Amino acid sequence: MSDTPKILVFAGSARDASFNKKLAKLCAGLLEEEGAAVTFVDLKDYPIPLYDGDLEAGEGLPEHARTLKRAFAEHDGFMIAAPEYNGSLTPLIKNTIDWLTRPGPDDDDLRPVYRGKTAALCSTSPGALGGLRGLIPLRLLLSGIGVHVVPDQLAIGGAMQAFTDDGALADDAMAGRLRDLARSLIATTRALNI
Ligand SMILES: Cc1cc2nc3c(=O)[nH]c(=O)nc-3n(C[C@H](O)[C@H](O)[C@H](O)COP(=O)(O)O)c2cc1C
């Protein structure tokens, strides 16, 4: 790795008006300001069918999964804005991660997709807890596939009031904590020299 960590940023929601996409875009800007090379990926641009072992056996990795797998492999770390569904992570995140852990035809040319890499997690939700509960299983899932998830995380409640018209965070303290999270991810990625 050079001194400029490559960080891939995405949200766990496909919908256009997603609060977590707004948050992910903020993360992307902050990471860039703090010295990372950033790629923002909108998972809506890469629709992948729900994982089905028969589909995999018959056709292999779907084309969009192959594209995303290559993109993930090319980065040193991830920053994820993850909505919470029923106290857990969204099927979009789970399905994406599941497909990308499967073997693909390009694997010999690829760096590892997850193992040894870093991640920072944040969330926002209209509710008071801001999606905090969903970050717990996501942290567990990522740790289980070898990702170093930084200890800090940020859940922003009251999503409907949390953003200004130009997409910034209305609360300065929250904005500061999000910047700290971005800094922590960059520092950890540099320290691990991925
Ligand atoms: C199936 C489903 C389950 C949800 N469960 C929760 C929940 O457990 N906690 C919560 O704070 N919000 C929950 N919500 C509300 C979401 O936080 C809200 O729809 C949010 O805007 C989704 O994120 P997005 O704006 O990035 O798409 C749920 C929404 C859906 C569709």
The ligand as a Tripos MOL2 file, in Angstrom:
@<TRIPOS>MOLECULE
LIG
   31    33     1     0     0
SMALL
NO_CHARGES

@<TRIPOS>ATOM
      1 C1        -37.9910   -4.0920    6.5660 C.3       1 LIG1
      2 C2        -37.6270   -2.8660    7.3470 C.ar      1 LIG1
      3 C3        -37.2610   -3.0030    8.6730 C.ar      1 LIG1
      4 C4        -36.8750   -1.8750    9.4210 C.ar      1 LIG1
      5 N1        -36.4380   -2.0460   10.6940 N.ar      1 LIG1
      6 C5        -35.8900   -0.9980   11.3610 C.ar      1 LIG1
      7 C6        -35.2470   -1.1840   12.6180 C.ar      1 LIG1
      8 O1        -35.1560   -2.2690   13.1490 O.2       1 LIG1
      9 N2        -34.6940   -0.1000   13.2190 N.ar      1 LIG1
     10 C7        -34.7420    1.1420   12.6360 C.ar      1 LIG1
     11 O2        -34.1970    2.0760   13.2130 O.2       1 LIG1
     12 N3        -35.3600    1.3530   11.4460 N.ar      1 LIG1
     13 C8        -35.9240    0.3160   10.8020 C.ar      1 LIG1
     14 N4        -36.4960    0.4900    9.5700 N.ar      1 LIG1
     15 C9        -36.6470    1.8460    9.0370 C.3       1 LIG1
     16 C10       -35.3850    2.2420    8.2900 C.3       1 LIG1
     17 O3        -34.4280    2.6900    9.2250 O.3       1 LIG1
     18 C11       -35.7040    3.3600    7.2950 C.3       1 LIG1
     19 O4        -36.5820    2.8530    6.3150 O.3       1 LIG1
     20 C12       -34.4690    3.9240    6.6970 C.3       1 LIG1
     21 O5        -34.8100    5.0930    5.9860 O.3       1 LIG1
     22 C13       -33.7770    2.9090    5.7840 C.3       1 LIG1
     23 O6        -32.5290    3.3780    5.3820 O.3       1 LIG1
     24 P1        -32.3180    4.2030    4.0120 P.3       1 LIG1
     25 O7        -32.9840    5.5600    4.1970 O.co2     1 LIG1
     26 O8        -30.8370    4.3490    3.9110 O.co2     1 LIG1
     27 O9        -32.9330    3.4330    2.8870 O.co2     1 LIG1
     28 C14       -36.9180   -0.6000    8.8160 C.ar      1 LIG1
     29 C15       -37.2990   -0.4760    7.4770 C.ar      1 LIG1
     30 C16       -37.6310   -1.5830    6.7480 C.ar      1 LIG1
     31 C17       -37.9980   -1.4250    5.2860 C.3       1 LIG1
@<TRIPOS>BOND
     1     1     2 1
     2     2     3 ar
     3     2    30 ar
     4     3     4 ar
     5     4     5 ar
     6     4    28 ar
     7     5     6 ar
     8     6     7 ar
     9     6    13 1
    10     7     8 2
    11     7     9 ar
    12     9    10 ar
    13    10    11 2
    14    10    12 ar
    15    12    13 ar
    16    13    14 ar
    17    14    15 1
    18    14    28 ar
    19    15    16 1
    20    16    17 1
    21    16    18 1
    22    18    19 1
    23    18    20 1
    24    20    21 1
    25    20    22 1
    26    22    23 1
    27    23    24 1
    28    24    25 2
    29    24    26 1
    30    24    27 1
    31    28    29 ar
    32    29    30 ar
    33    30    31 1
@<TRIPOS>SUBSTRUCTURE
     1 LIG1         1 GROUP 0 **** ****
